[in-house]
Amino acid sequence: MDIFLQQLINGLVLGSVYALVALGYTMVYGIMELINFAHGEVTMVGAMVALAVIGAIVASGVGMPVLLVMVCGLAAAVLVCAALGFTIERIAYRPLRNAPRLAPLITAIGISIILQNLAMLIWGRQYITFPPILEIERYNIGGATITSIQILIVLLSAAIMVGLLLLINRTQMGRAMRATAQNRRVAGLMGVNINSVISMTFVLGSILAAVAGVMVCAYYGMAHYYMGFMLGLKAFTAAVLGGIGNVGGAVLGGLLLGVIESLGAGYIGPLTGGFMGSHYQDVFAFMVLILVLVLRPSGLLGERVAERP
Amino acid sequence: MLNTLLKPVLLLSVVVLALSACGKKEEAPVGAAVEQAVVVKIGAVSPLTGAQSHLGKDIESGIRMAIDEANVSGVTLGGKKVTFELASEDDMADPRTATIVAQKLVDEQIKGVIGHLNSGASIPASRIYSDAGIPQISPASTAVAYTAQGYKTTFRVMTNDAQQGKVLGEFAVKTLGGKSVAIIDDRTAYGQGLADEVAAVVKAAGGSVVAREFTTDKSTDFMAILTAIKGKKPDVIFFGGMDPQGALLVRQMKSLGLSAKLLGGDGLQSSNFLTLAGADAEGTYASSPGQPLALMPGGNEFSEKFNAKHGVIQIYSPYAYDATRAMIDAMKRADSATPANYLPELVKTNFTGVTGPIAFDDKGDILGGAVTVYQAQGGEWVVAK
């Protein structure tokens, strides 16, 4: 039982990370119907910037409280990523807004490769470690262990999701976003400044990516220029699983994917009598995705929408 | 619509052309200076991008150092002055890319190859080199299968998994007193090969393998498999894989409160592992083929030279350096850089390199390769046996 509980906790934490990144994918898709494949790399840039700033503060020997150091790192990551998101949309997507769907998809992949290589040039090929400033508390719940940082990840992603839902459903900006998502041209005619709404979406998505990046590098204790790729892929899967374009769906999809992977890795071996081992955990996760897509093509929480012209 | 699509493409091709023109301009003066000399290209293949790029760069730097030294001292083959040139390729630690870059190097008519890093890349590429008759010396691949294919052009200066796995398996059971051992591997030719070997030796030595779990060489989260392992309460956990995953693994072991000892192969025995795992690295055991740098015949001298030019030694640069020297040495003795001419001399290689005596057996494996087990203590690798 304690092992099952531990696997569940592992899955929830992993899932919360996926959910945070998936929120960025889903927001951009909801409004632009564009899969921003550079999103994973923005997460990586967030992690790298935060590490650089935190590392510099720690190395300078200024006796700042840990919380303030973390906030400085996070603020730097958020600023850089927001600017990055704005720039990416400006140079890679806006010129192609009326081009065939395939074109912005290709620029997205291009941007992701450029960001990866830029990060490699700036920060090098080495893994960068998180300075050991965080006092990690371990708590015991029914035989399972959970660390303070794991609790923080789960709470933070829940708070961000609620905040995002409020922003979309309760604010003027959110209304403009929903209008743009429904029909860009008509929203424009009604006086919504589409360009600024779309820019804002990218900026918001990138801020989420920055937060996710900082959480990931604080949790795993390291960052690497390549870390955005697999994270992005998993988060994209989570977004599709939950119903891409749907904020609640991204969170549900992320959590589900995390739990499925975790339980899959823990139990496939014993269940199949050793025929399939824990290396099938990704296969298991993607099989669930295929099943969901076959039975519910729009994802778990996605609404069935007619193809727009 | 066509116009909007074409414009960026045209723009891009202009940029690419401009860039390639720049590249040529830079090369021109070098070519002019060594006009008289014959250029001998030596291929260097390792992952220069991706998760293992720090290790790949380590290899490339080792080869570069050997080549630079040979060029400075001046080599004459067949009466003509020769300049060695490094043709470096990135195999991305990927078997498929490995075969593509191998073919590219063969087409460029290189005279020999030092590489690849990963057994999974070395093995498929070795066939291409063998078909072209080009000698290949791997400074890092340890899978038994690499030299067991019967190719005459395949060599390595690294102790193979059978030799290393035997030492590790016996160490786990006898020295660490591990009755129950959990084994994880990253499903690469290297990790799997080593883990299988260790599993067999552990059983033979009277221990039992209580869990056999798997991951990938790109994974970052091991909580699930570690939780499954925790339920089996092993004394020792063996990990067949590389240092980024190993460091994450040991960190997550500590956060789950797993007290089993972690044991790894040469993929873990790097300075990078210690940096990445920080305080959690303490107590980890890892083996390395050959001897510690300080005990290597030319270790101290090498590390001084290397640090001045290329920074910190990860693991493989001394081996890459020795492999390159073995190749150039064979060319000198054969007085030719033609593969068919110097291959018979390469087989007869016998000199004392930085890492120890370099000589090959009839399969191309290094003769008498030593294995040393280390333990991480206070942020350093200390010889444990």
Interface residues (C-beta under 8 A of the other chain):
Chain A: I3 Q6 Q7 N10 G11 V13 L14 P95 L96 N98 A99 P100 A103 N117 M120 R125 Q126 Y127 T129 P132 I136 R138 T145 T147 Y220 G221 M222 H224 Y226 M227 M230 E261 S262 L263 G264 A265 G266 Y267 G269 G274 G277 S278 H279 Q281 D282
Chain B: M1 T4 L5 P8 L48 T49 G50 A51 S53 H54 G56 K57 R187 R212 E213 F214 T215 T216 K218 T220 D221 M223 A224 I225 T227 A228 K230 G231 P244 A247 L248 R251 S255 L256 G257 N272 T275 L276 G278 A279
